[in-house]
Amino acid sequence: MFKRATKSQIKIRLAFSGPAGSGKTYSALSVASHLSNKIGLIDTERGSASRYADVFSFDTCELNEHHPAKYIEAIKSAESAGYEVVIIDSLSHAWYAELELVGNNRGGGANFDGWKNVRPWERKLLDTIIGSRSHIIATMRSKTEWDTTQRDSNGKMKPVKIGTTPVQTQSIDYEFDLAGELSYDHTFYISKSRCSELQNTSWLKPGEELAEVLKRWMGNTPIVSPDNDPNNYRVKQIRTLLGIDTKSVINWLRFEKFVETPANLSKEEVDELIVWMAVQWSIRQGINDVDSVSSWFVKYVSNMVSEGYKEVEAIRQWMMQTTVK
């Protein structure tokens, strides 16, 4: 009855939640494209995913009826058609349909007789996702609220939109291997992960790097890509955030340190490169006092990191403060 457990048959169950504009569909497609070239997308957003047809290669199935049975039918159809990755964009519409089925028009309240008939369909949908022979990437809308605790450099209140819980049944995260929230600046904050390498991490514009970690976890990539070197990844995240082009960084590496990649740098040299990139960003903002920018950047980011912020988030806050000034 028992057999040795292996990861050879693992299929990814990944959930992106976030408010409108956080990049759920794009992130799902970006990760999927580095898992397989056979991607089927179940579109409940009236064809919105097709806006990325010039960036990614994928097929779509537009779902105009959102009863859980329709989702189940579409997932099984995608499996039968041989799609290795199935994107459900968005799973929240199934929840809306369930609420309507129990007589609650996308609102609160309790109709227990109604739920008695709907819960089995909800469970069947989740079981179909869990049992699928394809990788499943689901997007979910999240409730939008305003964080009024943020302040600008003058101490004035600076309201910031944030996403909170996914629009789906409670504890939906438990059904996925990896789940988290996308922010408005397209950073994916992982809140639940069965992959220890990804626990409590954040990913700016998730895509190839995240997919590579997932493939390693599944046991599909025995050789680690150079892109996953810690120095390379750190520099790429911050370079992307600051909007510094790759060619400029390569030139700095060659002429300042006589190397080809950040992987060949010490931690102190990577720190130096990051300060240089911050200065280049500041110059584009019309700030040319290099010494002042450098010292303030180092002090500000160091203080934020010592308070528990991740480096990318600390730099993002520094950018916001610099822009305000």
C-alpha positions as CSV (number, residue, x, y, z in Angstrom):
1,M,0.0,0.0,0.0
2,F,2.8,2.4,0.8
3,K,5.6,3.6,-1.6
4,R,8.5,5.9,-1.4
5,A,7.5,9.6,-1.6
6,T,9.0,11.6,-4.4
7,K,8.4,15.0,-5.9
8,S,8.5,13.7,-9.5
9,Q,4.8,14.2,-10.0
10,I,4.4,17.6,-8.3
11,K,2.3,20.2,-10.1
12,I,2.4,23.8,-8.9
13,R,-0.6,25.4,-7.3
14,L,0.1,29.2,-7.3
15,A,-2.2,32.0,-6.3
16,F,-1.7,35.7,-7.0
17,S,-4.1,38.0,-5.2
18,G,-4.1,41.8,-5.4
19,P,-6.2,44.9,-6.2
20,A,-6.9,46.1,-9.7
21,G,-3.7,47.3,-11.4
22,S,-1.3,45.3,-9.3
23,G,-0.3,43.0,-12.2
24,K,-2.0,39.7,-11.4
25,T,-2.6,38.6,-15.0
26,Y,0.8,39.7,-16.2
27,S,2.6,38.0,-13.3
28,A,0.6,34.8,-13.9
29,L,1.6,34.8,-17.6
30,S,5.2,35.7,-16.8
31,V,5.7,32.8,-14.4
32,A,3.7,30.4,-16.6
33,S,5.9,31.2,-19.7
34,H,9.0,30.0,-17.8
35,L,7.3,26.8,-16.7
36,S,6.0,25.7,-20.1
37,N,5.2,26.9,-23.6
38,K,1.8,25.1,-23.5
39,I,-0.4,27.6,-21.6
40,G,-4.2,27.7,-21.5
41,L,-5.8,30.7,-19.8
42,I,-9.4,30.6,-18.5
43,D,-10.5,34.3,-18.9
44,T,-13.4,35.5,-16.8
45,E,-12.4,39.2,-17.3
46,R,-14.1,39.7,-20.7
47,G,-10.9,39.0,-22.7
48,S,-8.6,41.3,-20.8
49,A,-5.8,38.8,-20.8
50,S,-5.6,39.1,-24.6
51,R,-4.0,42.5,-24.2
52,Y,-0.8,40.6,-23.4
53,A,-0.9,38.5,-26.6
54,D,2.0,40.4,-28.1
55,V,4.2,39.7,-25.0
56,F,3.3,36.1,-24.2
57,S,2.2,33.0,-26.2
58,F,-1.0,31.4,-24.8
59,D,-4.5,30.2,-25.7
60,T,-7.6,31.5,-24.0
61,C,-11.0,30.2,-23.1
62,E,-13.5,33.0,-22.3
63,L,-15.8,32.0,-19.5
64,N,-18.9,34.1,-19.5
65,E,-20.8,31.9,-17.0
66,H,-19.1,31.7,-13.6
67,H,-20.8,28.8,-11.9
68,P,-18.2,26.5,-10.4
69,A,-19.3,23.7,-12.8
70,K,-18.2,25.9,-15.7
71,Y,-14.7,26.4,-14.1
72,I,-14.5,22.6,-13.6
73,E,-15.4,21.9,-17.2
74,A,-12.8,24.5,-18.5
75,I,-10.0,23.1,-16.3
76,K,-10.7,19.5,-17.4
77,S,-10.9,20.6,-21.0
78,A,-7.5,22.3,-20.8
79,E,-6.0,19.2,-19.3
80,S,-7.4,17.1,-22.1
81,A,-6.1,19.5,-24.7
82,G,-2.6,19.0,-23.3
83,Y,-2.0,22.4,-21.7
84,E,0.8,22.0,-19.1
85,V,0.0,25.3,-17.3
86,V,-3.6,26.4,-16.7
87,I,-4.2,30.0,-15.6
88,I,-7.5,30.8,-14.0
89,D,-8.0,34.6,-14.4
90,S,-9.9,35.1,-12.1
91,L,-11.0,32.7,-9.5
92,S,-12.9,35.4,-7.7
93,H,-15.8,35.3,-10.2
94,A,-16.6,31.8,-8.9
95,W,-17.0,33.2,-5.4
96,Y,-19.3,36.0,-6.8
97,A,-21.4,33.3,-8.5
98,E,-21.6,31.3,-5.3
99,L,-22.9,34.3,-3.4
100,E,-25.5,34.9,-6.0
101,L,-26.5,31.2,-5.8
102,V,-27.3,31.5,-2.1
103,G,-29.2,34.7,-2.7
104,N,-26.5,37.2,-1.5
105,N,-25.7,39.7,-4.2
106,R,-22.0,39.9,-3.6
107,G,-22.5,40.9,0.0
108,G,-22.6,39.5,3.5
109,G,-25.4,37.8,5.3
110,A,-26.1,34.1,5.8
111,N,-28.4,31.8,3.9
112,F,-27.6,28.5,5.4
113,D,-30.0,26.5,3.3
114,G,-28.5,28.0,0.2
115,W,-24.9,27.3,1.3
116,K,-25.8,23.7,2.0
117,N,-26.4,23.3,-1.8
118,V,-23.5,25.5,-2.9
119,R,-20.7,24.2,-0.7
120,P,-20.4,20.9,-2.5
121,W,-19.8,22.7,-5.8
122,E,-17.2,24.9,-4.1
123,R,-15.4,21.8,-2.9
124,K,-15.6,20.1,-6.3
125,L,-13.9,23.1,-7.9
126,L,-11.1,23.2,-5.3
127,D,-10.7,19.4,-5.6
128,T,-10.4,19.8,-9.4
129,I,-7.7,22.5,-9.0
130,I,-5.8,20.3,-6.5
131,G,-6.1,17.2,-8.5
132,S,-5.3,18.7,-11.9
133,R,-2.5,17.1,-14.0
134,S,-1.5,20.6,-15.1
135,H,0.2,23.4,-13.2
136,I,-2.5,25.7,-11.9
137,I,-2.0,29.5,-11.5
138,A,-5.0,31.4,-10.2
139,T,-5.5,35.1,-9.8
140,M,-7.9,36.6,-7.3
141,R,-9.1,40.1,-6.7
142,S,-8.5,41.4,-3.2
143,K,-10.5,43.9,-1.2
144,T,-9.0,47.4,-1.6
145,E,-8.5,49.6,1.5
146,W,-6.6,52.8,2.2
147,D,-3.5,52.8,4.5
148,T,-3.7,56.3,6.2
149,T,-0.6,55.7,8.4
150,Q,1.9,56.7,5.7
151,R,3.5,60.2,5.9
152,D,5.5,62.2,3.4
153,S,8.8,64.0,4.3
154,N,6.8,67.0,5.7
155,G,4.8,64.8,8.0
156,K,1.6,65.1,6.1
157,M,-0.7,62.1,5.7
158,K,-0.2,60.3,2.5
159,P,-3.0,57.7,1.8
160,V,-1.8,54.6,0.0
161,K,-4.1,52.0,-1.6
162,I,-3.5,48.5,-0.4
163,G,-5.0,45.1,-1.1
164,T,-6.2,43.0,1.9
165,T,-7.9,39.6,1.8
166,P,-8.6,37.8,-1.5
167,V,-12.2,37.8,-2.8
168,Q,-12.8,34.1,-2.3
169,T,-13.8,31.6,0.4
170,Q,-12.0,31.9,3.7
171,S,-8.7,30.0,4.0
172,I,-8.4,29.7,0.2
173,D,-4.6,30.0,0.6
174,Y,-4.5,26.6,2.2
175,E,-5.4,25.0,-1.2
176,F,-2.2,26.3,-2.9
177,D,1.5,25.5,-2.6
178,L,2.3,29.2,-2.9
179,A,0.1,32.2,-2.3
180,G,0.6,35.9,-1.7
181,E,-0.4,39.5,-2.4
182,L,0.7,41.7,-5.3
183,S,1.2,45.4,-4.4
184,Y,0.6,48.4,-6.7
185,D,4.3,48.5,-7.6
186,H,4.1,44.8,-8.7
187,T,5.9,43.3,-5.7
188,F,4.7,39.8,-4.8
189,Y,4.7,39.3,-1.1
190,I,4.5,35.6,-0.3
191,S,2.3,34.8,2.7
192,K,2.1,31.0,2.3
193,S,4.7,28.6,0.8
194,R,5.4,24.9,0.9
195,C,8.7,25.7,-0.6
196,S,11.1,26.7,2.2
197,E,13.3,28.8,-0.2
198,L,10.3,31.0,-0.8
199,Q,8.9,31.5,2.7
200,N,8.5,35.1,3.7
201,T,10.1,36.4,0.6
202,S,9.1,39.2,-1.8
203,W,9.6,39.3,-5.6
204,L,9.5,42.5,-7.7
205,K,7.7,41.8,-11.0
206,P,7.6,38.0,-10.5
207,G,8.5,35.9,-13.5
208,E,11.6,33.9,-14.6
209,E,13.4,34.0,-11.3
210,L,10.4,32.8,-9.3
211,A,9.7,30.1,-11.9
212,E,13.3,28.8,-11.6
213,V,12.9,28.4,-7.9
214,L,9.6,26.6,-8.3
215,K,11.2,24.3,-10.9
216,R,14.1,23.5,-8.5
217,W,11.6,22.7,-5.8
218,M,9.8,20.4,-8.2
219,G,13.1,18.7,-9.0
220,N,13.0,19.8,-12.6
221,T,16.2,21.8,-12.8
222,P,19.2,20.0,-11.3
223,I,21.6,22.7,-12.5
224,V,21.1,26.2,-10.9
225,S,20.9,29.0,-13.4
226,P,23.5,31.8,-13.1
227,D,20.5,34.2,-12.8
228,N,19.9,32.6,-9.4
229,D,23.2,33.7,-8.0
230,P,22.4,35.9,-4.9
231,N,24.4,38.8,-6.2
232,N,22.9,38.6,-9.7
233,Y,19.4,38.4,-8.3
234,R,19.9,41.2,-5.8
235,V,21.3,43.6,-8.5
236,K,18.6,42.7,-11.0
237,Q,15.7,43.4,-8.5
238,I,17.1,46.8,-7.6
239,R,18.1,47.6,-11.1
240,T,14.6,46.9,-12.2
241,L,13.1,49.0,-9.4
242,L,15.4,52.0,-10.2
243,G,14.9,51.6,-14.0
244,I,18.5,51.3,-14.8
245,D,19.2,49.5,-18.1
246,T,21.3,46.4,-18.3
247,K,23.9,47.8,-20.6
248,S,24.8,50.6,-18.1
249,V,25.3,48.1,-15.3
250,I,27.5,45.9,-17.6
251,N,29.6,48.9,-18.5
252,W,30.1,49.7,-14.8
253,L,31.1,46.1,-14.0
254,R,33.6,46.0,-16.8
255,F,35.2,49.4,-16.4
256,E,35.0,49.7,-12.6
257,K,35.6,46.2,-11.4
258,F,36.8,44.3,-14.6
259,V,34.2,41.6,-14.2
260,E,31.2,40.5,-16.3
261,T,28.5,39.8,-13.7
262,P,27.6,40.8,-10.1
263,A,28.3,37.1,-9.2
264,N,32.0,37.9,-9.3
265,L,31.7,40.8,-6.8
266,S,32.1,40.8,-3.1
267,K,29.1,42.0,-0.9
268,E,30.8,45.4,-0.4
269,E,31.3,45.8,-4.2
270,V,27.6,44.9,-4.8
271,D,26.7,47.6,-2.2
272,E,28.9,50.1,-4.2
273,L,27.1,49.1,-7.4
274,I,23.7,49.7,-5.8
275,V,24.7,53.1,-4.6
276,W,25.9,54.0,-8.1
277,M,22.5,52.9,-9.5
278,A,20.7,55.0,-6.9
279,V,22.7,58.0,-8.0
280,Q,21.9,57.4,-11.6
281,W,18.2,57.3,-10.8
282,S,18.6,60.6,-8.8
283,I,20.3,62.3,-11.7
284,R,17.3,61.4,-13.9
285,Q,15.1,63.1,-11.3
286,G,17.2,66.3,-11.7
287,I,19.2,65.8,-8.5
288,N,22.9,66.2,-9.3
289,D,24.5,66.5,-5.9
290,V,26.1,63.0,-6.1
291,D,27.9,63.1,-2.7
292,S,24.7,64.2,-0.9
293,V,22.6,61.6,-2.6
294,S,25.0,58.8,-1.9
295,S,25.3,59.5,1.8
296,W,21.6,60.0,2.3
297,F,20.8,56.8,0.3
298,V,23.2,54.6,2.4
299,K,22.0,56.1,5.7
300,Y,18.2,55.9,4.9
301,V,18.3,52.4,3.5
302,S,20.5,51.1,6.3
303,N,18.2,52.5,8.9
304,M,15.1,51.0,7.2
305,V,16.8,47.5,6.9
306,S,17.8,47.6,10.6
307,E,14.1,48.3,11.4
308,G,13.1,45.1,9.6
309,Y,12.3,46.3,6.1
310,K,13.5,44.3,3.1
311,E,16.2,46.1,1.1
312,V,13.9,46.5,-2.0
313,E,11.1,48.0,0.1
314,A,13.6,50.3,1.8
315,I,14.9,51.6,-1.5
316,R,11.3,52.0,-2.8
317,Q,10.5,54.2,0.3
318,W,13.7,56.2,-0.3
319,M,12.6,56.8,-3.9
320,M,9.2,58.1,-2.7
321,Q,10.9,60.4,-0.2
322,T,13.4,61.7,-2.7
323,T,10.6,62.4,-5.2
324,V,8.6,64.3,-2.6
325,K,11.6,66.4,-1.7
